[in-house]
C-alpha cells in the first residue's frame, strides 16, 4: 500500500500506470477468445464472439460500477487516514457486490435468450451464442469479486498485485483456449469454459491476498462488516458509475443490432476491429486510471494543488503512449489483422477490420486526453458529470451509425466512432479548463 500524497507526482503516476497497463494487457479474455476463434475455429466462430460480446458488456455494468465507484470512496478514506472507515467500506463493498452478482446471474439466465433474439442474432450462430453466454453467466460472481478486489488494490496505491493475478489467469485462459480450439470438439463453448476457469483463478487469488494485507492494518475492536450508512455512501458513487458503464454497453448493443443484419462477414470484421480498438483503448486508459487513483488520494488529503501537477504529468505520459499505439497500428495493421484470422477468412471481413483499426488509430491521442479529463471527474466524486460526458459520446456515436448505415453500410461504424470522439473530447477539455472537477472541494 502506497501513500500517494507525498513525493513526485510524475513518479507516482508512472508507477501506478505501468502495472495497470500490464493489467489491461492481460485482461483481454475477449481478445484472447477472438484470437482462438478466428485463428482455429473460423469466421463463424469469430462472429459468435462478436455477437456475444455486446451482451457480456451489459452484464459487466455492475462489476465496473463496483470497481470504479467503490475505489473512489476507499481512496478518499485512505488519503484522509481513516482506516476503520476504509475497512468497513471494503467489506460493505464485497457484500454488496456478491448480492448484485446473485441477482444479475438469475436475470441473465431468465432473459439472455430473449435478448439474443432482440439484437437480430443470425440463425446460423444463435445456438453457439446461446451456449457461450450461459457459460459466461455462470462465472459472473467471480468476475465481480475480482473487479472489486482490483479496484480496492488500486485505491490503496497498489496496482502491481492485480496485474500479477491477471497475467497468470489469462496465461491459463490463452493456453486453454488454444488447446480447446485445436484439440477438442467443444467449439466456442470450450472458449467460454476456459474464460470461466481463468476468472476463478484471478478472483480467489485476489481475495486471499487482499484479506492478508488488510489484516495487518486492522484495528482492534473492529467488528462491523456492513452498515447501511456506508452502503448508501458507496452507492452515491457506484450508481453513476454503473449508469456510465450501462450507457456504453447499451450503445454497443444498439450498434451490434445495426451490424448483425449486414451478415457474418460484417460481424466478424467489426468484431475483430472492435476488439483491437478496445485493446488499444484500454491500454491507453491505464494512464488516466493511474492518475485517477493518485488524484483521489490527494483529494481525500485536501492537497488539490498536487492534483493539477499530477494531471500535467499524466498528460505527457498518455500522449506518448497513445502516439505509440497509433504508430504501431498504422505501420503494422496488416500483420495485426492477419494474426487473428485464418487464411480462408473472407476478404470482406479482413478489409472491414483493416479499415476499422486504421480509422481509429488516427484519434488515439484524442482518446487519451478525453479519458484523462473524465477520470479526474471520477476521482473528485463528480460522478454525474462523469456520466454526462459518456452519454454525450455514445449518443453521438449511436445516432451517427444509425443515420449513415443505410448510405455507407459498415463504414458508418468508423464514422460514428471518430465523430463522437472528436466532439466529446472537446467537451471534456472545456469541463477540465473550467475547473468543474474542483466544485464542492475545499483547497
Buried (B, 14 or more C-beta within 10 A) or exposed (E): EBBBBEEEBBEBBBBBBBBBBBBBBBBBBBBBBBBBBBBBBBBBBBBBBBBBBBBBBBBBBBBBBBBBBBBBBBBBBBBBEBBEBBBBBBBBBBEBBEEBBEEBBEEBEEEBBEBBEEBEBBEEBBBBBBBBBBBBBBBBBBBBBBBBBBBBBBBBBBBBBBBBBBBBBBBBBBEBBBEBBEEEEBBBBBBBBBBBBBBBBBBBBBBEBBEEBBEEEEEEEEEEEEEEEBBEBBBEBBBBBBBBBBBBBBBBBBBBBBBBEBBBBBBBBBBBBBBBBBBBBBBBBBBBBBBBBBBBBBBBBBBBEBBBBBBEBBBEBBBEBBBBBBEBBEEEBEEBBBEBBBEEBBEBBBBBBBBBBBBBBEBBBBBBBBBBBBBBBBBBBBBEBBBBBBBBBBBBBBBBBBEBBEEEEBBBBBBBBBBBBEBBBEBBBEBBEEEBBBEEBEE
